[in-house]
Amino acid sequence: MSERGQQRPSQPVIPVGTGPVVVVIVGVLWTVYAGGAVAGLVTGAGPVFPEGLHGTLSVLRALVLTPGDPTVGWPEDSRPGSAVAVWVCLIVAMLVYIAVVLVIDGKVSARQRAQRTRQEGFADRAELRQRGLDRKSAVKAAKTNRASLGDTPARKIDAHQVATRIGALYGEHGKDAEVFVQYRDGTLVEGPTGSGKSWRLAWQRIVESVGFVLATTTKPDLLWSTVGQRLASGPVEVFDPEAITRWPTPMRWSLLAGCDDPDTAIRRADALVQAVPLGDTKNGGYFSTNAAKYLRCCLYAAAVSGGDVTTFYRWAMQRQVPKVKEILDRDLPTWSVEYSQLGGSGSDSVDDVMSTVSTLLDPLASPKLMAAVNVTADESVNLAQLIRDGGTLYLISEGSYGSSAPIVTALAAEAYYLAKEISREYPEERIDPPVRFVLDEVNNVAPIPDLPDKVSDSAGRGISIWAFCHGQEQNIRRWGPSAGKMFTTNSPVRIILPGLGDVNELEQISRLTGEREEWWSPTQAPRQAKVMTAPEIRGMPADQALMIYRGAAPARVHLPLVWDIPHWKKRVLDSQEVYNWVCETGELPAWAWSCPSGEAVLG
């Protein structure tokens, strides 16, 4: 940040440079008096002290001129003992004084830094304590929110296991400078490509989780860098229909399973449609809504008829299928009416709806993707059990046009739904330990339906959502103007990384940080200035982030790279070795998590 006036200028009460001189003088006096007294006690002569100023100067002169026998500086009848004892005690006294001075200086400097931080308008250690963002508050809140910790003494609870450590206040050190948020705090991370979303935040969120994790990504790095850790704590499944990674046995999941229940068909269709960005077009929502209605009719009919995903694909790509109409007439007459209206007309609007359906299902034309989702219920992964076992589900897709993003979105939405249902089995209907969704490239890979609402509302179920995006513009393109803006601004925790390029959003963030008094002259009134300007936000150091938490003052947080912390780097490299070994052998290591039967699980 640029240097700006921060507090009212004033003339110093004590001349500049006086402090160090006083510290040196006091140190010399302490060393002479305390060292001599202790030396006398040690040698049996009793505590001895120089007599007044003249005696003190005499001792100092003896220390300099006759170091071989410094005792001559003391009165002849009260000398502290041998020269060796005197020097040893003087040195010890000096070291004690230096240690005390350093401790006091550290505390004073910390207090001054905290004062400057408050004057600049940012959160300090006191603000962390007040807002429940410190280590102690994290443990206290965890005991309240997690039933399994209710009887555990606070001293035995590791804050890193029950809360999320974001980082430390920038430029600060010590445990009381660490910034923690609760699992209940949904988080949105904004930053352009290369700003460190994966290696400063996403990696940590995956490896530190104590419960089920769903992680989405467009690249293999989050898989190979974390899979070693996750294999040790639970089963691992990898859904990679585009073969972006080398994982030997990608997961298979039935897109059609459960769709004989109308509610499941509705949920599955809504998730498929969510992969189409709404943008700012006036009719985007209309086409998406009607495409979802058409797809749910085909999903239900295919499931009830005993067909498979190829049946659904074939029927959905046609305007009117007599078999679908027959099933809907029999079971769901109101759906039948909608199906006839959506597919029976030759209007432009119907053409647009069918075009949307075709775009969504185009990935199923790939035999590889079709094979991944066209499986029987018995062959399909048991998502509910994976969640209960505290496993990990990696969803990998490029997220571009024609990718498997619609299918990945449907799978992520199903996992979220099941996690919410499983939460009903727990006290207070909150999963314990919490599950976590780490949604890297959330707008491209797995935009779960109603995610802007879920980020803040899911906490009560024990579901923690970390969503990573490029900025508000991307959110608006995905969710539409209203929901996209809400997604950006209403998340309980918002972390902004350096490099954002949207001037309008930077100005909005700058206004959100608030204002502070800025002094330029002791004779003039202060003026109001922004806590952080748009250029300062955009130009933050690479290892700094701006965190906005509910009503708290904005916090500057230090976010180190994984590669900068030796034990983190080792864990990444160890995980990479495990990944390579699994890919080459097709087997899991012997230490990997095992199912109750005792057999290691490879998914």
N, C-alpha and C positions, 0 to 999 in steps of 0.2 A: 504494500500500500504506500501511497505517497505520504510524505511528512506534512501534517496539517496541524494547526493550533488545536489543542485538546483541552487545556485547562487555563484558567485565568493567569496571565503572566504577572509576576510579582518580584520585588527585590528580595534576595535571600536574606534571612535574619542573620545567619552565620556566614562569614566570607567563604567563598569557594576555596577548597583545599584545606580548610581547617580540620575537617574530620580525620583524614589520614594522619595528620601530624599529631592530633590528640591520641589516636589509637596507638601510634608508635611510642609516645611518651608514657602512656599508661602501661603499655607492654613492658617497657624497660623497667619502670618502677616495680611492677608486679614481679618480674623475673628476679630482680635484686632482693626484694623483701621476702617473697615467698620461697625462692630458691635457697636463700641464706638461712631462713628459719627452719626449713625442712632439713637442710644439711646439718644444722646444729642438733636437731632432734635425732637424726640418724646416728651421728657420731657420739652422742651422749653429752654434748656440751649444752644442750637446751636451746630453745629458740632464741636466735640473736637477730637484732635489727640494726641497720645503720642509724647514727644519731643525727637526725635532722637533714637539712639540705647539704650541709658540708660533709656529713658522713656518707650520704648517698653518692656525692661526687667523688669522694675518696675511694669508695668501692669500685665505681666505674673506672677510675683512673688505674686502680690496681689490676682490674680485669684486662685492661689494654696494655699497660706497661710491664706488668709482671705476671703474665699468664701462668708461669710455672708455680707461683705461690700467690693466688689472688686473695688469700685470707688476710694479707697485710692491710687490706683496705678496711677491715673491721677494727674496732677498738681492741687493743692488745689483751684486755681482760675478758673479752667476749667474742672470741673468734669461733667460727662454725665447725672447724675440724680440718681434715686433710684437704689438699688441693683437688684430689680426684673426686672426693665426695661433693665438694662445692660445685665443681664443673658439672658433674652428673645431675645434681639437683637443680642447678640453674637451667640446664638444657631441658630437663623434664618440665620445669615450671613454664619455660618458654613455649614448649610444644603444647602444653595444656592451654595456655593463653591463646595460641594461634588457633587451636581447635574450637575453642569457645567463640572466638571472633568470627571464624568461618561459619559456624552454625547460626550465630546472630545475624551475620551479613546475609546468609541464605534466606532466613525468615523475613528480614527487612526487604530484601530484593523481591521475594515472592509477594509480599504485601504491596509493594510499589507496582509490580507488574499487574496484580489484580486490580489495583486502583486505576491504572492506566486503561486496562481492559474495560472496566465499568464505564470510565469516562468516554471511551471510544464507542460505547453502546453494545459491546459484545458480552456474552455469557462468561462468567468467571466461576471459580470453585464454589463460591457461596450460591450463585445462581443454580449450579448443578444440584446442590443439596436441597435448595428450596423447591426445585421442580421435580425432584425425585429421579435425577439423571446420574447420580453418583453410585459408587459400589454398594454402600450401605443400604441405600434406598432400593437398589435392585434386589438385594437379598430379602429385604422386608416385604416388598411387593410380591416376590415369588412365593413366599410363605402364604400369602393371602390368596393368590390366584391359582396355585397348584395344590390340590388336596393332598397329594402324596408327600408334600414337604411340611405339612401342618405341624407334625410332632418332632421335626428335626431341628435341633438347636441351630440358631443362626450362625454360630461360629464354625459349624461343620458344613455349611453350604458354600460351595464355590460359585461366586457371582458369574464367572464365565460359563458355567453349566446351566444356570437358571435364567440368564438374561443375555442380551446381545451387546458386546463391547464394540462400539463404533470406532473408537480411537481415543486420543488424548487431546486436550485443549492445545492448540497450536502454540509451540514455544514453551509449554509447561512440562513439568516432570513430576513423578510421584503418583501413588495410587489414587489420591484425592483429585487428580486432574483427569482421570479416566472418565469417558463418557459412555454411559450404559443406557439402553432403552429396553423396554419389556418385550416379551414375545407378542404381547397383545398389540404392540404398536406397528401397524402396517406402514411400510416405507416405500417411497418412490425415489429412485436415484436417477438424476438427469445428467447427461454428459455426452459429448460427441464421441465418435469412434476414436479410440486411442487415448481417452482421458483416464483410463484405469478402472473402468467399471468391473471388469473380471478379476484383475489381480490385486485390487485394493479393497474390494468389498464382496463380490459374489463368491470367490473361492472360500473366504473365511466363513461365509454364511452356510455353505454346504458342509464343510468338514467339522464345524463346531456343533452342528445340530444333534440333539440327543434323541429325536424322534424321526418319523417318516419325513423324507425330503423328496419333493418333485422339482427337478431342475431342467430348465429349457435352455437351449443354446443353438447357435448356428454353426459352431465350429467344434472340433474334437477336444480343444484344450481343457475345458471344464470337466470333461469326462476323464481323460488320462491323468489329470492333476489331482483328482479327488477320489477316484474309484478305489484306490488302495485303502484309504481311511474308511470309506463307507462299507467295503466288503467285510471289515472287521466287526461292524456293529449290526449288520442286518443283510437281508437278501438284496441283490441288485438286479434291476431290469433295465434294458436299454432298447428304446424304440427308435430305430434308425432306418426307416424304409428307403431312404435315399442313399444309403451306404456311404455316409460322410465319414464314419469312423471305421476302424478295423475290427470292431467287436465281433467275435466269432458266432454268437448265437443271438441275434436281435430278437426282441420280444415280439410275440404275435398277440393280437387283440381283436376280438370280434366286434366289428362296428355294429352288427345287427343284434347282438345278444341283449335280451331284455326288451326289445322294441315291440314285442307283443303286448306290452303294457303301454297304453296311450301316453301316459305321463313321461315314460322313458323315451318314447319316440319324439315327443315334443322337445324334451331336453336335448336329445342328440341332434335334432334338426337345427335348433337354435344355435348350438355350438358350431355346427358345420358352416352356417351362414355368417357367423361372427368373423370368419377369416376374410370377408370382403370389407375393405375400408369404406366407411360411410362418407368420408370427406366432407365437403361443405355443399354438396349438391342438394337441391331441394327435395328430390324424390328418392334419394339413396335409401332412406329408412323404409319407404313404401316397397321398393323392389325387394329389399332384404326380408322384410316381414312376410311378403307373399311367397318368396322362395322358400322360407322356412315352413310355411303351411303346406306347400306342395311336397317338400321333402318328407315331412312327417307322415303324410298320407302314404307315400311309397315305402317308407321304412316300416310302418305298421303292417301294411299289406304283405310285404315280403316276409316279415317275421311270422305272421299268422299263417301264411300259406305253406310254411316250411321251406321257403326258398333260402338262398344264401345272398351274399353281398353282390354277386354278379346279377342275380335276379333284381335286386334293388337298383343297381346301376342301369340295367337295361330298361326297367320300367320308368325310372326317373328321367331318362333321356328322351322319352316319348311324351307327346302332349296328352294323349288319352289312351289308357290301357283298360280294356273291358274287365279283366280279372281284378284289377285294383278297384274299379268302380263297384264291382259285384261284392267284394269283401267289405268295402266301406258302407254300401247300402245295407248290408246285413248287420254290421257291428256298430258303426258310427255314422248315422245318417247325416248329421250336421257336417262332418268331415267330407262326406260324399258330395254335398252341395258345393263346398269350397273347392273341392278337386275339380268338379265339372266347370265351375266358373273360371278357375285359373288355367285350365288346359283346353277348354272348349272354344274359347273366343280367338279371333284372329286379329285382335287389336294390337296396336303398338305396345301398349303397356304389358300385355301378356307376353309378347315377344321379348320384352326386356326382362321379365321375370324368368322366362325359360333360358334366356341368355345367361342370367345370373346363376341358375341351376347348373347349366353346362360348364360354366367357369369353375364352380365349386367342385364338381365331380370329375373334372378333367384329369386330376392326378390319378384317379382309379383306372385310367387307361393304361397305366404302367403295370405290367404283370408283376413286377417286384412288389409294388405297393399293394396291389390287389391280394397277393399271397399273404401279406402281413396282416390284413384285416379280414380276409375271407376264411375264417376258421370257425369250427364248431365251439359251442360254449365250453365243452370239456377241454378243448385245446387252448382256449383263451386264458391269458393270465388272470389270476384271481387278485384283482386290485384291492378288494377289501382286506384280504389276508396280508397283502404286501404292506398296507397301511398299519394294520395291527402289529405286524412284526417289526415295525420301525425301519422298514427298508428304504431303498432309494430307487426312484424312477427317473431316468434320464430321457428327455424327449428332444430329439435332434432333427432339425430341418433347416434348410437354407432360408425358408420363409419368403421366397420370391414367388413371382407368378408361375403357376404350374407346379409348385412344390407340394409337399404333403401337409402344408400348414393347416388346411381345413380338418384333416383327420387328426393331426396332433392337437388341434384346439378341442376337438370333440373328446379326445382321450383325457386331456387335462381337465376339461369341465366335468367329466365323469369321475375323475379322482377327487375333485373338489366336492362334488355331490356326496360321494361315499364317505369322505372325511367328515362332512357335516352330519351325515346319518350316524356314523360311528360315535360322534361326540355325545349322542343321546345316551350312550351306554355308561357314561362317566358321571361322577358326582357333579352337580351344577351344570351338567351337559357341556362340559369343557374337556377336550382331549388332554390327557396327561401321560407322558410328556407331549408338549405341543407338536404339531406337524408344521412344516415350513414349505412354502412354494417360493423357489428362487427363479424368477421369470426373467432371464436375460433375453434381450431383444423382444420384450413382451408384445410389442405392437406388430411384430412380423411372424413370430413363431406360434404363440399360444394365447391370443387375446380372449380369455375366458369370458363368456357372456356376463354382462353387468359388473365387470371387474372394477370400474371406478367406485361402485358402491361397496363391493366386497373388500376392498383394501382396508376400509375403515370399519366395516360391520362384522368381519369374520373373526375378530379377536375374541369375542365372547364365546366362540366355539373352540378355542384353542388352536386356531389356524392362523399362522403368521404368513403374511404375503410381502415379499420383497420384489418389487417390479423395477426393471431397468429400461430406460427409454432414452431417446436422443434429445427430447425437449417437448415443449408444449405444442409446437407446430405439428410434430409427428403424432402426438396424442389426438389432436383435433382431426387430422386426416383419418385416423383409425376409428375414432368414436363419435365424430361429429362435433360441432361447435360447443354445444352445451355440456355433454358428457366429457369431452376431451378437456375442456377447461376445468371442470369439476375434478377430474382425475388428477390434474396437475396441482390444483390449489388446495384440495380438501384432504389429502393424505396426512395422517397424523404426524408422520416424520417425512421431511423432504430434505434430500441431500443433493446439493448442486456441486458438480465438479467443474474445474476450470475449462474454458474454451467454448462455452455456449456462444452461438453466433446470432441468435434471434434478438435483435435490438429491443423489440417490444417486450419480450419476456424478461430480458435483463433489466429493463426499467421497472417492470412490475416487481421483480425480486428486490431491486434497490429500494423501492417504496416500502416493501414489506419489512425490510430490516429496520425501518424507523428513522428517527432523527436524533441528533444530540446537539448540545451547545458547543460552539467552536469559538475560542477566544483568539484574537489577533493582537490586541493591545490592552494594557491594564487600564487605559482611560476610556475605552469604548465598551458598549454593551455587547454581549455575545450574539452571534448569529446562529440560526438553525442550519445544520448541514446533515446530509444523508450519512447514516452509519457506514454504508458501503455504496459507492457509485457503480454504475453499470460497467465502466472500464475496469474497475478494481475487481469486480466479480469475475469478469471474463478473463482477467489476467492474473488470477490467483496462482501461486506456486503449484507445481505439479502434484506435490504431496499434501496439498491443503484442500479442504472442502468446506462449504458453508452449509451448516445444518440448521434447519428451521423446525422447531418442535413446538407444536401447539402455541401456547401463549408465552413461551420462554423467549428471552433475548436470543438473537441469532448467535450461533457458536461457530468459531473457526476451529476445525478439527484436523489433526494430523493423521493422514492415511498413508502409511508406508506400503511400498510394494511387497508382495510375497518374497521377491528375490532379495530384498534388503534385510530380512530377518533370518538369521542362520537356521533356526529350528524350523521355521516355515519352509524355507528353501529345501531343507533335507526331506521334509514330508512330501513335498511336490516331487522331488526326484525319486524318492522311494515308491511313490504311487505310480510314477511313469514306468518304473521297472516292473511293477505288478501288472500294469496294463499291457506292456509288451509281452510279458510271459504268458498271460491269458490269451492274447491274440495269437501267439505262436503255437501254443500247445492245445488251446481249446479247453483247458481245464483250470479250475480254481486252485489257489494255493491251499495247503492243508489247514492253515489257520483261519481260513475264511469262515464267516458265519454259517452255521449248519441249522437245518430244519430239525424238528423234534426227532426225526428218524435217525439223525446223526450224519446225514449225507450233505455235503456242501452243495449249495444251490447256485447254478449258473444260469442266468437269464439273458 
